[in-house]
Amino acid sequence: MREAIARLHDAMEREAYVNDRATATAVYLAMTLHKPLLIEGHPGVGKTEVAKVLARALDTELIRLQCYEGLDVTTALYEWNYAKQLLHIKLQEGSSASTREREAEIFSREFLLERPLLRAITRSDRSPVLLVDEVDRSDEEFEAFLLEVLSDHQVTIPEIGTVTATYPPHVVLTSNRTRELSEALRRRCLYLWVDYPALEKEVRIVRTKVAGIEERLAAEVVRFVQRVRGHRLSKTPGVAESLDWAQALVALGAETLGDELVDETLGCVLKDEKDLRAVRGAISKDGVEQFVAGV
């Protein structure tokens, strides 16, 4: 088992994901036990990336369901192709087929539009990776429906019958904790908390993801962002902001951080006017170097 986890760890690393043992173990157990993996953490720390990298490492399809308030079964599961059904009815006018036979035709798989959940169940060649992204943004009613699909890997379509997965998907759910998820959902999942990375790991992430960045600049970017995270902000920057800023600095040909450069590009890191004003005020007292040093 240890060797299998190590192989999965290395496979994810080869896909440019800076991995750790806890993440590799959680993913391995979710795959082995056929249970969904619920990943929670701060925005921008790489929760969604776990599913993307896993799909690439397994060489399988990534199927993404982006959750939002008001998401319903039709959008997530399936709907009928009404335009195609109407066209078929028109073409069949004058046919000798009975009403029952006509209904059976237009409510067949040919006229079904698969949405992410149904697509994840109907893969006939291998298990896909199903990413249910930001599940905390969906309604509690949808969460209850999701439980049934994830538990049994099957759905019932009234006009067709029950569709059961031949190859159950590997399921990853992410949450930013905008609301508390139900105990029923949590019990059915394995759990992984992704925190802001330590300095060394975040520098490695930046150097892995940002082509052409020098080690010195990568370290300066990460130290600055981690220092900013220590302030009380409306929107704390995540690893995604570190990467955005690093890419912007490389595009500008920067070799090191300076007061003027930081002021001009701070919008890559902070996305709120009050946060910008607060951090700029802190920097203006002693400069970027002293700000990072916490002096």
N, C-alpha and C positions, 0 to 999 in steps of 0.2 A: 504493500500500500504506500509506504513512504516513497518508493521508487516511482510509483504512478503519479503521486503528487509532484514530485520533482520534475517529471517529464512534462506535466501540465504547466508547471511554473516556467520551465524553460521555453515551452511552446508559446506561451503568452509573452515572454520576454522577446522572443524572435519577432513578434508582431509589434515591437516598439512600445510595449507596455512595461513600465518600471514596476515590477511585481514585488510582493512580499509573501512570506510563508502562510500567513493567516488568510490572505485573499485566495491563494492557490488551494489551500485546504478547504475553504468554504465552497469554492466552485466545484472542486472534485467531489465533495460529499453531496452537493446538490445534484450533480450528474449521476452519481452512483446510487443514491437513495431515491432518485426520481422525484425530488421535492423542489418547489420553487425557492429561489434565493432572494430574500428581501434585503436590499442594500439601502441603508440610510446614511445621511451625512450632510454636511454643509453644501450649499450650492457651489458648483464648479470644482469639486474635488475629484471627479473622475468616476462617478458611479455608473453613468451610462456607458463609459468607455469599456467597462468590464464586459458587458454583453457584446459590444462591437468586436473587441479583441477575441473573445471566446469563439464567436462565429468564424472569424478569420482563421483562428488556430485549428478549428475543427473542419475547416473548409466546407461550411454549410451556410444556408441562407439565414440572414438576419431579418426577422419580421418585427417591425416596431409599431406599437400602439401608443401614441402620444395621448395621455389623459388630460382632460380639462373639465371644468364645471359644465354639466349638461350633457356629457358624453352618454349616448344611449346604446342599446343593444344593436340597433340597425347599423350604426356607424362602426361598431366594434366587431360585430359578428358576420352579418350578411344582409343583403337586401335583394329584391327581385329587380331584374332589368326590365322595367315597365315598358320602355320604348321598344325593346326587342319583342316583348310579349305582344304588344299592340300590333306591331308589324306582322308577326306570325298569325295573329287572329285574322288580320285583313287578308293575308295570303291564303288562308284556309277557308275563306267564305265559299260556300257552295260545296264544301267537302261532305262526304257521306258519313264521316266519323260522328260518333255520339258525343253528347255534351261531356260525359265523363271522360271519354278518350281525349277530347280537346283540352280539358282541364289538366289531365295527366301530362299532356305534352308541354303546356306552357308553364307548369310548375315542376319542371324537371331540372336536373343539374345544369343543363345547357343554358338556362335562363337565370342562373344564380350568380350574383356578384359576391365573390368572397372578400370579406374584410379581414383584418389581421388575425383575429382569434380563430376564425374558420380556416384561414389559410394555414395557420400553424398546425391545425389538427389533420388537415387533408394531405400533407406532404406524403407522397407514396414511395420515396426513395431513401430518405434519411431524416433523422430528427433535426429540425431547424432550431435556432435560438430565438425564442419569443421574448422581446423586451417590452414590458409594460412600464412605460416611462412616466414618472411623477404621478404614481397611483394616488397619492394624497390629494391631488387636485380633482379627482373624480368624486361623484356623489356617493353616499353610503349605499344607496340602492344599487348602483352599478357595482360597487365592491361586493355586495352580497351575490349578485349574478356571477361575478368573476370567480367566486369561491367554487361554485358548482363546476364550471368549466375546468378550472385548475385541478380540482380533486379527482374528477373522473376522466379527464381528457376526452370528453365527448360532449356533443350538443344535440339537441332535438329540434329538427325543423319540421313543423306540423305537416307540411305538404309532402315531405320526403321521408321522414323518419329520423332515427338516431344515427348520427355520424360519429364513429369512434376512431381515434387516432391509431394508425398502424405503427407509426413511429412517434411516440409522445415527444413534444418539444422540450428543450431545456429552457426553463422559464426564469427570467431575471426581472424582478420588480424593483423600481427605485422610488425613493421618497425623500422630499426635503423637509418633511415634518411640518407642513403648513396646517395640517390637522392630524389628530390622533387616529391611527388606523384601528380597526376593530380587533378584539382579541381573537376572534375566529380566524381572521386572515393571518395574524401573527403565528398562531398555533400551527397552521398548515405550512409554514415556511421555515427554512433555515435563515439565520440572521447574520448580517455583516455590517458593522459600523465603519465607515471610512472617514477618518479625521483629516485635518490639514497635515500634510507630511512634515517630517523633520527637515531641517536645513539641508543636510547632505542628500536626502532622497529627492527633495524638490529641485535642487541644483541638477541632479542627474536627470530628472524628468525634463527640465528645460533644455539641457544639452542634447537629450535624445530626440526631442520633438522639434527643436528650432535649428534648422540647418545653418551652419556657418557661424554660430555664436561662439565666442571665445569663453574659456572657463572663467576668466576674471569678471567679464560682464555678466555672465550667468549668475555668478555668486553675488554680485552687487544687486542685481535685480531681485533675487530671492530674499536677500537680507532686508532690502527696502520693503518689499511686500509683506514679509513676516513682521516687520516692525509696525507697518500700517495696521495689520490685523490686531495689534495690541490696543488700538484706540477704539473707543466706542463709536461705531459707525452705523448708519442706516443699512448699508449694503457692504458687508465685509468681502473683500476680494478673495477669490479662490485661486486654485492652480490655473484655471482657464484664463484668468486675468494676467497671471504671471507670464503665461505663454503668449498672450496677445501683445503684452508690452515688450517682451523679448523680441518677438518678430518685428514689431514696429521699430525698435532700436536698431536691429540688424538692417532693416530696410533704409534707415537713415544713415547708416555707416558709422554708428556710434561705437566707440571703443571702451568708454567708461562713463559713469553717470556724473553729471554736473548739475548745479542748481538751475541753470537756464533750461537745459535739456529736460530735466525732470518736470519743471513747471509747464513746458510746452506739451509734454506727452502724458501728463498725469491722468488725462481722460481715458487712457487705455486701462488704467487700474481701478479708478473710482468712477462710479456711474450715478452719482447723486451730488447735487449742487452743494448741499450742506457739508457733505463729506469732503468734497474738494476744498471748500473754504477752510474747514478745520485743519486738514493736513497741510495745506499751503501756509496757514498761519503758524503751525508748529515748525515747518521747515524754515520759514522766513526769520525766525529768531536766531538760529545758529548755523543754518545751511544743511545740506543733505548729509554730509559726512557725520556731523554731530547728531542729527536726527536719527540716523541708522544706529549710531553707537548708543543712543539713549541717554546722552549726556544733557 
